[in-house]
Amino acid sequence: MRRLLTILAVSALSGPALAQFIMGFEPPIVADDAGILLTGQDGWYIPVAGSSDYNAYTYLNNALNVPQNPEGDNQFIGGLSLGGTAFARAQRDVDFGFADVIAISYDILARYDGTLPATQNLGSFSTNPFLAANPQTHACYNQLNTWVNLATADAWNARYLAFNAAGAMDAQPGREPGPEWSNLEVNVWYRLRTVIDFNQNRITEVSIQKVGGAVTTVQPVDYYLAGGQAGGLPRTTAVRFFAGGTTIGNLIAADNLRMEAASVPCPGDLDGDGDVDQSDLGILLSDYGCVSPPAPDCPGDADGDGDTDQSDLGILLGAYGAVCR
């Protein structure tokens, strides 16, 4: 069961302490079916003046008609854009110093409760400060959600506003990790997970799941945090949920926010020695063009699709220099 806000530090005999930040929006957060203002509760606040509020709701008989999260407890939060620039925002400061590699996951539900056509953007989750005018202030990223068709608002896409190696930010609507991030159902709970590695200053893994269903995981290439490959920016200091759009109706509900220390994936570590280096590149180049079958296996197959080709080379080069021991 996912319970109230829990901040845990677990000591390990063979290494530094691991920590996690878990919030299921249960008590001490106060909620009811009509919604109780989230601002002022347990560190949550409105980061931009003029924003509309997120509220805390009970699943039972809630005013938003949001269905029960299959893996939720009794409460969730929801934000509704009120049109114009009254976008719904909820932000909380978090100490990102507990680990160098952190997995951030949350459950979200999207829907349009206004008069069609809808307007972009549907909503987002971001690590902050993420400043549109100058995001290169902290090592941050934005997971942006957009409508597939504004005329119907009956399906949505989950995208990433990340940065390339040179530090240039993606243009909206951002990048799609895979087809599983497109044409998502409305009024259905999805779990999005992002692994960020501050040492590499990049997003090393993303996954998506219809809550209770199968998980799709991708190790993206060239998804950097602000600052690009060079890094050097301070760590992000907060998390934010957002519901946007210049018309009334874009709704984002959220539950089960988790931040946990994670291991460093090495998708290009072909020799299994815990890093991606010249040895792995040599394996891939000598195996280039392999197809299985007829070959029993392809040692250079970094993406697991049964052959060694340009896709595998891109994965290895994107991870080159990573140390995952």
For each residue, the residues with C-beta under 8 A, 3 or more apart:
1: 73
2: 22 24 26 71 72 73 256
3: 6 24 26 73
4: 23 24 26 27 28 29
5: 22 23 24 26 28 29 42
6: 3 20 22 23
7: 19 20 21 22
8: 19 20 22
9: 17 18 19 98
10: 17 18 19
11: 17
12: 15 16 17 18
13:
14:
15: 12
16: 12
17: 9 10 11 12 98
18: 9 10 12 98 99 261
19: 7 8 9 10 98 99 261
20: 6 7 8 98 258 259 260 261
21: 7 94 98 257 258 259 260
22: 2 5 6 7 8 257 258 259 260
23: 4 5 6 42 256 257 258
24: 2 3 4 5 72 73 75 255 256 257
25: 29 31 56 75 76 77 254 255 257
26: 2 3 4 5 29 73 74 75
27: 4 30 75
28: 4 5 41 42
29: 4 5 25 26 38 41 42 56 75
30: 27 36 41 56
31: 25 35 36 55 56 57 58 74 75 76
32: 35 36 57 58
33: 57 58 60 61 62 63
34: 57 63
35: 31 32 55 56 57 62 63 64 78
36: 30 31 32 41 55 56 57
37: 40 41 53 55 56
38: 29 41 44 53 54 55 56 77 90
39: 44 45 46 53 54 90
40: 37 44 45
41: 28 29 30 36 37 38 44 56
42: 5 23 28 29 92
43: 92 93
44: 38 39 40 41 54 90 91 92
45: 39 40 90 91 92
46: 39 49 51 53 89 90 91
47: 51 89 91 128 238 240
48: 51 87 89
49: 46
50: 85 86
51: 46 47 48 86 87 88 89
52: 79 80 81 82 86 87 88 89
53: 37 38 39 46 79 88 90
54: 38 39 44 77 78 79 88 89 90 241
55: 31 35 36 37 38 77 78 79
56: 25 29 30 31 35 36 37 38 41 75 76 77
57: 31 32 33 34 35 36 62 63 64 66 75 76 77 78 253
58: 31 32 33 61 62 74 75
59: 62 66 67 68 69 72 74 75 76
60: 33 74
61: 33 58
62: 33 35 57 58 59 65 66 76 78
63: 33 34 35 57
64: 35 57 78 80 113 251 253
65: 62
66: 57 59 62 76 78 109 187 253
67: 59 109 187 188 189
68: 59 72
69: 59 72 76 107 109 189 211 255 256
70: 189 211 212
71: 2 107 211 212 256
72: 2 24 59 68 69 75 76 107 189 255 256
73: 1 2 3 24 26
74: 26 31 58 59 60
75: 24 25 26 27 29 31 56 57 58 59 72 255
76: 25 31 56 57 59 62 66 69 72 253 254 255
77: 25 38 54 55 56 57 90 241 253 254 255
78: 35 54 55 57 62 64 66 251 252 253 254
79: 52 53 54 55 88 89 90 123 241 242 243 251 252 253
80: 52 64 88 113 243 248 249 250 251
81: 52 86 87 88 243 244 245 247 248 249 250 251
82: 52 86 88 248
83: 86 245 246 247 248
84: 246
85: 50 246
86: 50 51 52 81 82 83
87: 48 51 52 81 242 243 244 245
88: 51 52 53 54 79 80 81 82 241 242 243 244 252
89: 46 47 48 51 52 54 79 240 241 242 243
90: 38 39 44 45 46 53 54 77 79 240 241
91: 44 45 46 47 128 238 239 240 241
92: 42 43 44 45 238 239 240
93: 43 237 238
94: 21 237 238 239 259
95: 98 237
96: 102 127 198 235 236 237 259
97: 235
98: 9 17 18 19 20 21 95 102 261
99: 18 19 102 261 262
100: 197 198 199
101: 195 196 197 198 199 204 261 262 263 264
102: 96 98 99 195 196 198 259 260 261 262
103: 193 194 195 205 258 259 260 261 262
104: 127 193 194 195 196 239 258 259
105: 191 192 193 194 256 257 258
106: 125 191 192 254 255 256 257 258
107: 69 71 72 189 190 191 211 254 255 256
108: 123 125 145 189 190 192 252 253 254
109: 66 67 69 187 188 189 190 252 253 254
110: 122 123 145 156 184 186 187 250 251 252 253
111: 186 187 251
112: 116 118 122 147 153 186 249 250 251
113: 64 80 248 249 251
114: 118 247 248 249 250
115: 247 248 249
116: 112 150 151 152 153
117: 150 151 153 247
118: 112 114 122 147 150 153 245 247 249 250
119: 150 245 246 247 250
120: 146 147 150 173 244 245
121: 124 144 145 146 172 173 244 245 250
122: 110 112 118 145 146 147 156 243 244 245 250 252
123: 79 108 110 145 241 242 243 244 250 252
124: 121 142 143 144 145 240 241 242 244
125: 106 108 142 143 192 239 240 241 242 254
126: 130 140 141 142 143 239 240 242
127: 96 104 130 138 140 141 142 196 236 238 239 240
128: 47 91 138 140 236 237 238 239 240
129: 137 138 140 236 237 238
130: 126 127 135 138 140 141 142 226 240
131: 134 135 137
132: 135
133:
134: 131 137
135: 130 131 132 140 163 169 226
136: 167 226 227 233
137: 129 131 134 140 226 233 234
138: 127 128 129 130 226 233 234 235 236 237
139: 196 198 201 225 226 227 231 233 234 235 236
140: 126 127 128 129 130 135 137 225 226 236
141: 126 127 130 160 161 162 163 194 196 203 223 225 226
142: 124 125 126 127 130 160 161 174
143: 124 125 126 158 159 160 161 192 194
144: 121 124 158 159 160 161 172 173 174
145: 108 110 121 122 123 124 156 157 158 159 252
146: 120 121 122 156 157 159 172 173
147: 112 118 120 122 150 153 155 156 157
148: 154 155 156 157 182 183
149: 152 153 154 155
150: 116 117 118 119 120 147 153
151: 116 117
152: 116 149 155
153: 112 116 117 118 147 149 150 186 249
154: 148 149 186
155: 147 148 149 152 183 184 185 186
156: 110 122 145 146 147 148 183 184 186
157: 145 146 147 148 173 176 181 182 183 184
158: 143 144 145 176 181 182 184 190 192 208
159: 143 144 145 146 173 174 175 176 181
160: 141 142 143 144 170 174 175 177 194 203 206 220 223
161: 141 142 143 144 169 170 172 174
162: 141 169 170 174 175 203 220 223 224 225
163: 135 141 167 168 169 170 223 224 225 226 227 228
164: 167 168 170 222 224 228
165: 222 224 228 229
166: 228 229
167: 136 163 164 224 226 227 228 229 230
168: 163 164 228
169: 135 161 162 163 226
170: 160 161 162 163 164 174 175
171: 174
172: 121 144 146 161
173: 120 121 144 146 157 159
174: 142 144 159 160 161 162 170 171
175: 159 160 162 170 220 223
176: 157 158 159 179 181 182
177: 160 180 181 206 208 218 220
178: 181 216 218
179: 176 182
180: 177 208 216
181: 157 158 159 176 177 178 184 208
182: 148 157 158 176 179
183: 148 155 156 157
184: 110 155 156 157 158 181 188 190
185: 155 188 210
186: 110 111 112 153 154 155 156
187: 66 67 109 110 111
188: 67 109 184 185 210
189: 67 69 70 72 107 108 109 210 211 255
190: 107 108 109 158 184 208 209 210 211
191: 105 106 107 207 208 209 210 211 256
192: 105 106 108 125 143 158 206 207 208
193: 103 104 105 205 206 207 208 209
194: 103 104 105 141 143 160 203 205 206
195: 101 102 103 104 203 204 205 206 262 265
196: 101 102 104 127 139 141 202 203 204 225
197: 100 101 200 201 202 203 204 264
198: 96 100 101 102 139 201 225 231 235
199: 100 101 264
200: 197 204 231 322
201: 139 197 198 224 225 227 228 229 230 231 233
202: 196 197 223 224 225 229
203: 141 160 162 194 195 196 197 206 220 223 224 225
204: 101 195 196 197 200 219 220 264 265 319
205: 103 193 194 195 217 218 219 220 265
206: 160 177 192 193 194 195 203 217 218 220 223
207: 191 192 193 215 216 217 218
208: 158 177 180 181 190 191 192 193 215 216
209: 190 191 193 213 214 215 216
210: 185 188 189 190 191 213 214
211: 69 70 71 107 189 190 191
212: 70 71
213: 209 210
214: 209 210
215: 207 208 209
216: 178 180 207 208 209
217: 205 206 207
218: 177 178 205 206 207
219: 204 205 265 267 315 319
220: 160 162 175 177 203 204 205 206 223
221: 314 315 317 318 319
222: 164 165 318
223: 141 160 162 163 175 202 203 206 220
224: 162 163 164 165 167 201 202 203 227 228 229
225: 139 140 141 162 163 196 198 201 202 203 231 233 236
226: 130 135 136 137 138 139 140 141 163 167 169 233
227: 136 139 163 167 201 224 230 231 232 233
228: 163 164 165 166 167 168 201 224 231
229: 165 166 167 201 202 224
230: 167 201 227
231: 139 198 200 201 225 227 228
232: 227
233: 136 137 138 139 201 225 226 227
234: 137 138 139 237
235: 96 97 138 139 198
236: 96 127 128 129 138 139 140 225
237: 93 94 95 96 128 129 138 234
238: 47 91 92 93 94 127 128 129
239: 91 92 94 104 125 126 127 128 257 259
240: 47 89 90 91 92 124 125 126 127 128 130
241: 54 77 79 88 89 90 91 123 124 125 252 254
242: 79 87 88 89 123 124 125 126 252
243: 79 80 81 87 88 89 122 123 250 251 252
244: 81 87 88 120 121 122 123 124 250
245: 81 83 87 118 119 120 121 122 249 250
246: 83 84 85 119
247: 81 83 114 115 117 118 119 250
248: 80 81 82 83 113 114 115
249: 80 81 112 113 114 115 118 153 245
250: 80 81 110 112 114 118 119 121 122 123 243 244 245 247
251: 64 78 79 80 81 110 111 112 113 243
252: 78 79 88 108 109 110 122 123 145 241 242 243
253: 57 64 66 76 77 78 79 108 109 110
254: 25 76 77 78 106 107 108 109 125 241 257
255: 24 25 69 72 75 76 77 106 107 189
256: 2 23 24 69 71 72 105 106 107 191
257: 21 22 23 24 25 105 106 239 254
258: 20 21 22 23 103 104 105 106
259: 20 21 22 94 96 102 103 104 239
260: 20 21 22 102 103
261: 18 19 20 98 99 101 102 103
262: 99 101 102 103 195
263: 101 324
264: 101 197 199 204 322 323 324
265: 195 204 205 219 324
266: 269 274 275 276 319 322 324
267: 219 302 303 315 316 319
268: 276 280 284 302 315 316 317 318 319 320 322
269: 266 272 273 274 275 276 280 319 322 324
270: 279 280 283 284 299 300 302 316
271: 279 280 283
272: 269
273: 269 279
274: 266 269 323 324 325
275: 266 269 280 321 322 323 324 325
276: 266 268 269 280 316 319 320 321 322 324
277: 280 281 320 321
278: 281 282
279: 270 271 273 282 283
280: 268 269 270 271 275 276 277 283 284 316
281: 277 278 284 285 316 320
282: 278 279 285 286
283: 270 271 279 280 286 287 299 300
284: 268 270 280 281 287 288 300 302 308 312 313 316
285: 281 282 288 300
286: 282 283 300
287: 283 284 290 298 299 300 301 308
288: 284 285 300 308 309 313
289: 307 308 309
290: 287 295 298 299 300 301 307 308
291: 294 295 298 306 307
292: 295 296 297 298 301 306 307
293: 296
294: 291
295: 290 291 292 298
296: 292 293
297: 292 301
298: 287 290 291 292 295 301 306 307 308
299: 270 283 287 290 308
300: 270 283 284 285 286 287 288 290 308 312
301: 287 290 292 297 298 304 305 306 307 308 312
302: 267 268 270 284 311 312 315 316
303: 267 311 312 315
304: 301
305: 301 311
306: 291 292 298 301
307: 289 290 291 292 298 301 312
308: 284 287 288 289 290 298 299 300 301 312
309: 288 289 312 313
310: 313 314
311: 302 303 305 314 315
312: 284 300 301 302 303 307 308 309 315 316
313: 284 288 309 310 316 317
314: 221 310 311 317 318
315: 219 221 267 268 302 303 311 312 318 319
316: 267 268 270 276 280 281 284 302 312 313 319 320
317: 221 268 313 314 320
318: 221 222 268 314 315
319: 204 219 221 266 267 268 269 276 315 316 322
320: 268 276 277 281 316 317
321: 275 276 277
322: 200 264 266 268 269 275 276 319
323: 264 274 275
324: 263 264 265 266 269 274 275 276
325: 274 275
